[in-house]
Every structure is written in C-alpha cells, then in structure tokens.
Amino acid sequence: MTALAKNDAAPLVDVPTVPSFREATRLWAKIGLLSFGGPAGQIALMHKELVEERRWIGEERFLHALNYCMLLPGPEAQQLAVYIGWLLHRTAGGLVAGSLFVLPGALVMLGLSSFYMLYNDAPVVEALFFGVKAAVLAVVVEAVIRIGKRALKNRAMVAIAVAAFLAIYVVKLPFPLIVLAAGLIGWIGNRFAPRLFSGSAHGKGRVADNKGAVDLMFERGELGHTVPTRRHAARTIAIWLPLWLGPVALIALLAGPGSVWAQIGGFFSLMAVVTFGGAYAVLAYVAQAAVTSFGWLSPGQMVDGLGLAETTPGPLILVLQFVGFAAAYRHAGAINPLLAGSLGSALTLWATFVPCFFWIFLGAPYIEQLRQNKALAAALGAITAAVVGVIMNLALWFALHVVFGKVASVGWGVEVPVLSSLDWRAALLSAAAMVAMFRLKLGMLPTLAGSALAGLALQAL
C-alpha cells in the first residue's frame, strides 16, 4: 500500500504508491457492494477507503473533485468514483470505477423489481411493504432537514426554497424549469448581493491535507491526461453523445415514437440533464410524471420503489430503474412481461448513467476553472436551496399517499387529504420511524427493516 522513503536528514516516512489497475478494480468492486446509506454514506465510505486508509488521493484533491461533482446533474457519489478512477487510470479507470459503483445495486434492484411485480399482491409481501412505506416517509423528511441545514443559510435561500415548493406543488411547474430559474436567480443575485448568494459546495473550509498517490503523480508530471487539449471537448462529445443518445433514438425509431420504450428513453434522458440535487430532488418530478402523466405505476408503487432502492447498495437514483421496469412490465404488449421489464430497466440504466461518464470525461480537465467561478458557485447555491423546496413537496406527496387512503384535488389540482381516510397504523409506523432516526439515531437500513417487521405484525393483528 505504501512505500518507505528515506533521506539523510529525515526519518522514514510513508509514501503512498499508485495502485495497479487490478488492485483498483478490486477496491471499486468492494465499494460498490458496500455503498449503502445514500450519497452521504457512500462519499464517507470512499473517503475512508481512498483518503484515510490507502492514501490514493489527498484530502484537498478529494474535496476538489467532490466540489466539481456537486455542479453536475446526476448522482454525485457515483460521479466522484468515476472522477477518481479517471485520475488514477485514465478513461478505463473511470469506466471501471463508475460501472462497479452501480452494477451490484442494479442487479439487486432488477431482482427485487421482478419479485415485486410478481408477488406484491401476496399478503406477506404487502404487509412488509406497508411498513417500508412508513419508513420511507421518515427517510425523506430526514433528507429535507439534512439538506436544509446545509443550504438555507439566510433569508434569501429560504425564500428560494419556499418559492420552489409553491412552484411545484401549487403551480405544477416542471422540475427542469425550477432548476433553471433558481440557477438564474443565483447567477444574477451574485452580481448584486454576493454575500447572500455565495456557493455552498462541500469542502470550503480549510482542511489538513496529506498528499496521496495521485498528488505525487501530479508532481512527477504523470497526470498528462488531466490537461485539457484543443480537441478534448470535441472528441469527447463526438464519442459520448452518440453513445448515450444513439441507442435511445434507435429504440424509439424501431418501436415507434408513441411506444413505452420511446417514452422511457426520452424521459430518463431528460432526467439525466436536470437531476441537480440528487435523487430526492428529482423524485418529485419523476413521481409526478410517472404516476400522473404516463400512468406507469400508482402512487403506492412509487413509494414502494423508493423503499426498494433504499435497501440496495449503489446510488439511490436506482429507484428510476424500478420505474422503468414497472413501465415496461405493465405495457409489455406481446413481449413476456418480465423480459419487457428487464429491457425497460436496462434502457433506464443506460439513459441515466451513461451521461454521468460523459459529464466527467468532458468537464474534469476544466475543473479548476469551474470551481473558481464565483457566479457558477452562486447559481449552485440557489439550485441547492430550490432542491430543499422540491424535496419538501416530495415529503408531502409521500405523506398524503402513505398516511391517508384518499386524497382530493382542489383549486389548480392541489391535493389535500381526505381526513376520514386516515390510516392510524401507517401514521403510527411513520412516527415510530422518525423517532428511531431522529432521536435514537438508528441507521436507515435498521429503520427500514424494523418498520417492515412492524408492518407485518400490524397487518397480522
């Protein structure tokens, strides 16, 4: 792992060595299998393995890479893995790191999606998911609080969050428009009130840094692939844009523009461009479109899908894989439903994660310029504040469909609960899950497991 260096005036010190491609592959596979706990847990795991234990990358460079990934749409933890893999072993390293980060969870999610579609009506399975839904509500509320503490630093950020909540809940504005509007507000606000609109990306404070293997590679001039060339952007776009959109367009052409395959490919390709703020932020928009616009699944099934994603390793945005599976399964036509669901799942994964590699390989060489751009950091801060409002909408949407059996639409299509349809068992389980997470500090997986068992017990009664 490390080598000993010695000179006449200094004692022996540990010098981190560059891992072989095989050694790195083994570690990325380990991280992919153990990456539970959402982005915070996944980033902490990578920090422990890469910075603290193996010193493949230094603290400052790790945070530097994370800051860049925060600027991108898509799952920041997976993109951070791609970035570090690319630093160590060029494009092949990035492909291996990003793929192994997703693959274990995707395989588990495929199995769970198949099982769910086949057996979700079974009483035992229904009871287990009854408890999981209650815990999911607690998880989303915890996400609102966690992200809100980081993002809502002043009244301006609070106002943006409230405006975003009203925009998506009352006015029904699409999520991409809210993201663009928030970014524009932050960019303009930085010019007139920079103190209110300063960026809030990770790692702004001073940190103690120990050089890692990548840092020493840089000092030796061995990171030539990180220097942008005149043809870099054009070459990357020419390779990755057709690789991403080509299969999506081909499937739409073969199946027809009105087919479920064209809908899945087009919708999730759009999601790959606008998913700023992580999975919780985009879920509100996905739920709105998948349930209301496309009719791919019911509100309860959407909550179940998030519960499944919470129990698998890998990025939480794998919940989109469940949505794609359900859409194709329920609109299989002449194809075997399980085969159709598997193809829909694969198409969703392709449209969701191929762009993540594209963003890193395209923009990573320009990271210094992007990170030091104050206007861009201000736009990110405003987008993060808007994300809090969007997740508040998601929490409310889940609460309405978990705790109440019926909801009614009032003016502008705003949903309100039918109070007489209150499910006391769901309310009790949700409250208990919140106590477990907030007061008892139980982790997400123990809370989900305990809620599932409690749901089974309540249904038995």
C-alpha positions as CSV (number, residue, x, y, z in Angstrom):
1,M,0.0,0.0,0.0
2,T,2.7,2.5,0.9
3,A,6.5,2.5,0.5
4,L,9.1,3.8,2.8
5,A,11.2,6.7,1.7
6,K,14.4,7.8,3.4
7,N,17.0,10.6,3.1
8,D,20.0,11.6,5.2
9,A,18.2,14.4,7.2
10,A,14.7,12.9,7.7
11,P,13.3,9.8,9.3
12,L,11.4,7.1,7.5
13,V,8.0,8.3,6.2
14,D,5.2,6.5,4.4
15,V,4.9,7.3,0.8
16,P,1.7,6.2,-0.9
17,T,2.1,4.1,-4.0
18,V,0.0,4.2,-7.2
19,P,-2.3,1.1,-7.2
20,S,-2.3,-1.3,-10.1
21,F,-5.4,-1.4,-12.3
22,R,-6.3,-4.8,-10.8
23,E,-5.9,-3.5,-7.2
24,A,-8.1,-0.5,-8.0
25,T,-10.7,-2.8,-9.6
26,R,-10.9,-4.9,-6.5
27,L,-11.5,-1.8,-4.3
28,W,-14.1,-0.3,-6.6
29,A,-16.0,-3.7,-6.5
30,K,-15.8,-3.6,-2.7
31,I,-17.1,0.0,-2.6
32,G,-19.9,-0.9,-5.0
33,L,-21.0,-3.8,-2.8
34,L,-20.9,-1.8,0.5
35,S,-22.2,1.6,-0.7
36,F,-25.4,1.7,1.4
37,G,-26.7,4.8,3.1
38,G,-27.3,7.3,0.3
39,P,-24.7,9.8,-1.1
40,A,-23.5,10.9,2.4
41,G,-22.7,7.3,3.4
42,Q,-21.2,6.5,0.0
43,I,-18.9,9.6,0.0
44,A,-17.9,8.8,3.6
45,L,-17.0,5.2,2.5
46,M,-14.9,6.4,-0.4
47,H,-13.1,8.9,1.8
48,K,-12.3,6.2,4.4
49,E,-11.0,3.8,1.8
50,L,-9.3,6.2,-0.7
51,V,-8.1,9.0,1.6
52,E,-7.6,7.7,5.1
53,E,-6.6,4.0,4.6
54,R,-4.9,3.8,1.2
55,R,-4.0,7.4,0.6
56,W,-4.6,7.0,-3.1
57,I,-5.8,10.6,-3.2
58,G,-5.2,13.6,-0.8
59,E,-7.9,15.3,1.2
60,E,-7.8,18.6,-0.7
61,R,-7.9,16.9,-4.1
62,F,-10.8,14.6,-2.9
63,L,-12.8,17.6,-1.9
64,H,-11.8,19.4,-5.1
65,A,-13.3,16.6,-7.1
66,L,-16.4,16.5,-5.0
67,N,-17.0,20.2,-5.5
68,Y,-17.0,19.6,-9.2
69,C,-19.4,16.7,-9.0
70,M,-21.8,18.9,-7.0
71,L,-22.0,21.1,-10.0
72,L,-23.3,18.3,-12.2
73,P,-26.7,16.7,-12.7
74,G,-26.8,13.1,-11.6
75,P,-25.6,11.1,-8.6
76,E,-22.6,12.9,-7.2
77,A,-21.1,9.9,-5.3
78,Q,-21.0,7.8,-8.5
79,Q,-19.5,10.6,-10.5
80,L,-16.9,11.1,-7.8
81,A,-15.9,7.4,-8.2
82,V,-15.7,8.0,-12.0
83,Y,-13.5,11.1,-11.4
84,I,-11.1,9.4,-9.1
85,G,-10.9,6.3,-11.2
86,W,-10.1,8.5,-14.2
87,L,-7.4,10.3,-12.2
88,L,-5.7,7.0,-11.4
89,H,-6.1,5.1,-14.6
90,R,-7.4,7.4,-17.3
91,T,-10.7,6.6,-19.1
92,A,-10.5,2.8,-18.4
93,G,-10.2,3.6,-14.7
94,G,-13.2,5.9,-14.8
95,L,-15.3,3.3,-16.6
96,V,-14.5,0.5,-14.2
97,A,-15.0,2.7,-11.1
98,G,-18.3,4.1,-12.2
99,S,-19.7,0.8,-13.5
100,L,-18.8,-1.2,-10.4
101,F,-20.3,1.5,-8.2
102,V,-23.7,0.9,-9.9
103,L,-23.6,-2.7,-11.1
104,P,-24.2,-4.5,-7.8
105,G,-27.1,-2.4,-6.8
106,A,-28.6,-2.6,-10.3
107,L,-28.5,-6.4,-10.3
108,V,-30.2,-6.4,-6.8
109,M,-32.7,-3.9,-8.0
110,L,-33.6,-6.0,-11.0
111,G,-34.2,-9.0,-8.9
112,L,-36.3,-7.0,-6.4
113,S,-38.3,-5.4,-9.1
114,S,-39.1,-8.7,-10.7
115,F,-40.1,-10.2,-7.3
116,Y,-42.2,-7.1,-6.5
117,M,-44.2,-7.2,-9.8
118,L,-44.9,-11.0,-9.4
119,Y,-45.7,-11.1,-5.7
120,N,-46.7,-7.7,-4.5
121,D,-50.3,-8.8,-4.0
122,A,-49.3,-11.6,-1.7
123,P,-50.4,-10.8,1.9
124,V,-47.0,-11.2,3.5
125,V,-45.2,-9.1,0.8
126,E,-48.0,-6.4,1.0
127,A,-47.6,-6.3,4.8
128,L,-43.8,-5.9,4.6
129,F,-44.1,-3.0,2.1
130,F,-46.8,-1.4,4.2
131,G,-44.1,-1.0,6.9
132,V,-41.4,0.1,4.4
133,K,-43.6,2.9,3.1
134,A,-43.9,4.4,6.5
135,A,-40.1,4.3,7.0
136,V,-39.6,5.9,3.6
137,L,-41.6,8.9,4.7
138,A,-39.2,9.3,7.7
139,V,-36.2,9.0,5.4
140,V,-37.4,11.7,3.1
141,V,-38.2,14.0,6.0
142,E,-34.7,13.4,7.3
143,A,-33.3,14.4,3.8
144,V,-35.3,17.7,3.9
145,I,-33.7,18.5,7.3
146,R,-30.2,17.4,6.4
147,I,-30.1,19.3,3.1
148,G,-31.9,22.3,4.5
149,K,-29.3,22.8,7.2
150,R,-26.6,22.9,4.6
151,A,-28.4,25.0,2.0
152,L,-30.7,27.5,3.8
153,K,-28.1,29.8,5.3
154,N,-30.1,33.1,5.0
155,R,-33.5,34.5,4.2
156,A,-32.8,34.6,0.5
157,M,-32.1,30.9,0.4
158,V,-35.2,30.2,2.5
159,A,-37.3,32.4,0.1
160,I,-36.0,30.4,-2.9
161,A,-36.9,27.1,-1.2
162,V,-40.4,28.3,-0.4
163,A,-40.9,29.6,-3.9
164,A,-39.7,26.2,-5.3
165,F,-42.1,24.3,-3.1
166,L,-45.1,26.5,-4.2
167,A,-44.0,26.3,-7.8
168,I,-44.0,22.5,-8.0
169,Y,-46.9,21.9,-5.5
170,V,-49.3,24.6,-6.4
171,V,-48.4,25.9,-9.8
172,K,-47.2,22.5,-11.1
173,L,-44.2,23.9,-12.8
174,P,-41.9,21.2,-14.3
175,F,-38.7,20.5,-12.3
176,P,-36.3,21.5,-15.1
177,L,-37.8,25.0,-15.2
178,I,-37.5,25.4,-11.4
179,V,-33.8,24.4,-11.6
180,L,-33.1,26.8,-14.4
181,A,-35.0,29.6,-12.7
182,A,-33.1,29.0,-9.4
183,G,-29.7,29.0,-11.2
184,L,-30.5,32.2,-13.0
185,I,-31.6,33.9,-9.7
186,G,-28.3,32.8,-8.1
187,W,-26.2,34.0,-11.0
188,I,-27.9,37.4,-11.0
189,G,-28.0,37.6,-7.3
190,N,-24.3,37.1,-7.1
191,R,-23.8,40.3,-9.0
192,F,-26.0,42.5,-6.7
193,A,-25.8,40.7,-3.3
194,P,-22.8,38.3,-3.4
195,R,-22.9,37.7,0.4
196,L,-26.4,36.2,0.1
197,F,-25.7,34.1,-2.9
198,S,-22.3,32.7,-2.2
199,G,-22.0,29.0,-3.1
200,S,-22.4,26.3,-0.6
201,A,-20.5,23.4,-2.1
202,H,-18.6,20.9,0.1
203,G,-15.3,21.5,1.5
204,K,-15.0,25.3,1.6
205,G,-13.2,25.4,4.8
206,R,-9.5,24.8,5.4
207,V,-8.5,21.2,5.8
208,A,-5.4,19.4,6.8
209,D,-4.0,17.5,3.8
210,N,-1.8,14.6,3.4
211,K,-0.6,14.0,-0.2
212,G,-1.9,10.9,-1.8
213,A,-0.6,8.8,-4.7
214,V,-2.5,11.0,-7.2
215,D,-0.9,14.2,-5.9
216,L,2.6,12.7,-6.1
217,M,1.7,11.6,-9.7
218,F,0.9,15.2,-10.5
219,E,4.2,16.4,-9.1
220,R,6.1,13.9,-11.2
221,G,4.2,15.0,-14.3
222,E,2.3,11.7,-14.7
223,L,-1.2,13.2,-15.0
224,G,-0.9,14.5,-18.5
225,H,-4.4,13.2,-19.3
226,T,-5.9,15.8,-16.9
227,V,-4.7,18.7,-19.0
228,P,-7.3,19.9,-21.5
229,T,-6.3,19.9,-25.1
230,R,-7.7,21.9,-28.0
231,R,-9.5,18.8,-29.3
232,H,-10.6,17.4,-26.0
233,A,-14.2,18.7,-25.8
234,A,-14.9,18.0,-29.5
235,R,-13.6,14.4,-29.3
236,T,-15.4,13.6,-26.1
237,I,-18.7,15.0,-27.4
238,A,-18.3,13.1,-30.7
239,I,-17.8,9.8,-28.8
240,W,-20.1,10.0,-25.8
241,L,-23.1,11.9,-27.2
242,P,-23.9,9.3,-29.9
243,L,-23.1,6.5,-27.4
244,W,-25.7,8.0,-25.0
245,L,-28.4,9.0,-27.3
246,G,-27.9,6.7,-30.2
247,P,-29.4,3.6,-28.6
248,V,-32.3,5.7,-27.2
249,A,-33.1,7.1,-30.7
250,L,-32.7,3.7,-32.4
251,I,-35.2,2.1,-29.9
252,A,-37.7,4.9,-30.4
253,L,-37.4,4.5,-34.2
254,L,-37.9,0.8,-34.1
255,A,-40.7,0.7,-31.5
256,G,-42.4,3.9,-32.6
257,P,-42.5,7.4,-31.0
258,G,-45.6,6.6,-29.0
259,S,-44.3,3.4,-27.5
260,V,-43.4,2.9,-23.9
261,W,-39.8,2.4,-25.0
262,A,-39.6,5.8,-26.6
263,Q,-41.2,7.3,-23.5
264,I,-38.7,5.6,-21.2
265,G,-35.7,6.6,-23.2
266,G,-36.7,10.2,-23.8
267,F,-37.9,10.8,-20.3
268,F,-34.9,9.4,-18.5
269,S,-32.5,11.1,-20.9
270,L,-34.1,14.4,-19.9
271,M,-33.8,13.4,-16.2
272,A,-30.0,12.9,-16.8
273,V,-29.7,16.5,-17.8
274,V,-31.7,18.1,-15.0
275,T,-31.2,15.9,-11.9
276,F,-29.4,18.5,-9.9
277,G,-29.5,18.0,-6.1
278,G,-29.6,14.2,-6.1
279,A,-32.3,11.5,-6.2
280,Y,-34.6,13.0,-3.6
281,A,-34.9,16.2,-5.7
282,V,-35.8,14.6,-8.9
283,L,-38.1,12.0,-7.4
284,A,-40.9,14.6,-7.0
285,Y,-40.8,15.3,-10.7
286,V,-40.4,11.6,-11.6
287,A,-43.3,10.7,-9.4
288,Q,-45.5,13.4,-10.9
289,A,-44.7,12.3,-14.4
290,A,-44.7,8.5,-13.9
291,V,-47.9,8.4,-11.9
292,T,-50.0,11.3,-13.4
293,S,-48.7,11.9,-16.9
294,F,-47.6,8.5,-18.1
295,G,-49.7,6.2,-15.8
296,W,-46.8,3.8,-15.5
297,L,-47.5,3.0,-11.8
298,S,-49.6,4.0,-8.8
299,P,-48.5,6.4,-6.0
300,G,-48.2,3.4,-3.6
301,Q,-45.9,1.6,-6.1
302,M,-43.8,4.7,-6.4
303,V,-43.2,4.7,-2.7
304,D,-42.5,1.0,-2.7
305,G,-39.9,1.6,-5.4
306,L,-38.1,4.1,-3.2
307,G,-38.2,1.6,-0.3
308,L,-36.5,-1.0,-2.5
309,A,-33.8,1.5,-3.6
310,E,-33.1,2.4,0.0
311,T,-32.3,-1.2,0.8
312,T,-29.8,-1.8,-2.1
313,P,-26.2,-0.7,-2.5
314,G,-25.3,1.9,-5.0
315,P,-26.9,5.3,-5.8
316,L,-30.4,6.0,-4.6
317,I,-31.3,7.1,-8.1
318,L,-31.6,3.4,-8.9
319,V,-35.2,3.9,-8.0
320,L,-35.5,5.1,-11.6
321,Q,-34.6,1.6,-12.7
322,F,-37.7,0.3,-10.8
323,V,-39.9,2.9,-12.5
324,G,-38.5,1.9,-15.9
325,F,-39.1,-1.8,-15.1
326,A,-42.7,-1.1,-13.9
327,A,-43.5,1.0,-17.0
328,A,-42.3,-1.7,-19.5
329,Y,-43.8,-4.6,-17.4
330,R,-47.2,-3.0,-17.4
331,H,-47.1,-2.1,-21.1
332,A,-45.3,-5.2,-22.4
333,G,-47.7,-5.9,-25.3
334,A,-46.8,-9.1,-27.0
335,I,-43.5,-9.5,-25.1
336,N,-43.1,-11.5,-21.9
337,P,-43.7,-9.0,-19.1
338,L,-40.6,-10.0,-17.2
339,L,-38.5,-9.7,-20.3
340,A,-40.1,-6.4,-21.1
341,G,-39.5,-5.1,-17.6
342,S,-35.8,-6.2,-17.8
343,L,-35.4,-4.4,-21.1
344,G,-37.1,-1.3,-19.7
345,S,-34.8,-1.5,-16.7
346,A,-31.7,-1.7,-18.9
347,L,-32.9,1.2,-21.0
348,T,-33.4,3.3,-17.9
349,L,-30.0,2.5,-16.6
350,W,-28.4,3.4,-19.9
351,A,-30.2,6.7,-20.2
352,T,-29.4,7.6,-16.5
353,F,-25.8,6.6,-16.1
354,V,-24.1,6.9,-19.4
355,P,-24.4,10.7,-19.2
356,C,-22.6,10.6,-15.8
357,F,-19.4,9.3,-17.5
358,F,-19.9,11.9,-20.3
359,W,-20.1,14.8,-17.8
360,I,-16.9,13.7,-16.0
361,F,-14.8,12.9,-19.1
362,L,-15.9,16.1,-20.7
363,G,-15.5,18.6,-17.9
364,A,-12.9,17.1,-15.5
365,P,-9.9,18.7,-17.2
366,Y,-11.5,22.1,-16.7
367,I,-12.3,21.6,-13.0
368,E,-10.1,24.4,-11.8
369,Q,-11.8,27.0,-14.0
370,L,-15.3,25.7,-12.9
371,R,-14.5,25.5,-9.2
372,Q,-13.2,29.1,-9.1
373,N,-16.1,30.6,-10.9
374,K,-18.0,32.6,-8.2
375,A,-21.1,33.1,-10.4
376,L,-21.4,29.4,-11.0
377,A,-21.0,28.7,-7.3
378,A,-23.7,31.2,-6.6
379,A,-26.0,29.5,-9.1
380,L,-25.3,26.1,-7.5
381,G,-26.2,27.6,-4.0
382,A,-29.6,28.8,-5.3
383,I,-30.3,25.5,-7.0
384,T,-29.5,23.6,-3.8
385,A,-31.9,25.9,-1.9
386,A,-34.6,25.2,-4.5
387,V,-33.9,21.5,-4.2
388,V,-35.0,21.8,-0.5
389,G,-38.4,23.1,-1.6
390,V,-38.7,20.3,-4.1
391,I,-37.9,17.6,-1.5
392,M,-40.5,19.2,0.8
393,N,-43.0,18.6,-1.9
394,L,-41.8,15.0,-2.2
395,A,-42.2,14.5,1.6
396,L,-45.7,16.0,1.5
397,W,-46.7,13.8,-1.5
398,F,-45.4,10.7,0.3
399,A,-47.3,11.7,3.5
400,L,-50.6,12.1,1.7
401,H,-50.3,8.8,-0.1
402,V,-48.9,6.8,2.9
403,V,-50.9,8.1,5.8
404,F,-54.2,8.7,4.1
405,G,-56.2,6.3,1.9
406,K,-57.7,9.0,-0.2
407,V,-56.7,12.4,-1.4
408,A,-58.9,15.1,-3.1
409,S,-58.0,17.7,-5.7
410,V,-58.9,21.4,-5.0
411,G,-58.1,24.5,-7.0
412,W,-55.2,24.2,-9.5
413,G,-55.1,20.5,-9.0
414,V,-53.6,20.8,-5.4
415,E,-54.0,17.6,-3.5
416,V,-55.4,17.6,0.1
417,P,-56.1,14.6,2.3
418,V,-59.5,13.2,3.0
419,L,-59.3,13.2,6.8
420,S,-61.7,10.4,7.3
421,S,-59.4,8.1,5.3
422,L,-56.5,8.4,7.9
423,D,-54.7,5.1,8.3
424,W,-53.7,5.1,12.0
425,R,-51.4,2.2,11.5
426,A,-49.4,4.0,8.8
427,A,-49.3,7.2,10.9
428,L,-48.1,5.2,13.9
429,L,-45.3,3.5,11.9
430,S,-44.2,6.7,10.3
431,A,-44.0,8.4,13.7
432,A,-42.0,5.5,15.2
433,A,-39.6,5.5,12.2
434,M,-39.0,9.2,12.7
435,V,-38.3,8.7,16.4
436,A,-35.9,5.9,15.5
437,M,-34.0,8.0,13.1
438,F,-34.0,11.4,14.8
439,R,-34.0,10.5,18.5
440,L,-32.4,7.1,18.6
441,K,-30.0,7.8,15.7
442,L,-30.7,4.4,14.1
443,G,-29.4,4.0,10.6
444,M,-31.6,3.8,7.5
445,L,-31.3,0.1,7.0
446,P,-32.2,-0.9,10.6
447,T,-35.1,1.5,10.5
448,L,-36.4,0.1,7.2
449,A,-36.1,-3.5,8.5
450,G,-37.8,-2.7,11.8
451,S,-40.6,-0.9,10.1
452,A,-41.1,-3.8,7.6
453,L,-41.4,-6.3,10.5
454,A,-43.7,-3.9,12.4
455,G,-45.9,-3.6,9.3
456,L,-46.1,-7.4,9.2
457,A,-47.1,-7.6,12.8
458,L,-49.8,-4.9,12.5
459,Q,-51.3,-6.5,9.4
460,A,-51.5,-9.8,11.3
461,L,-53.5,-8.0,14.0
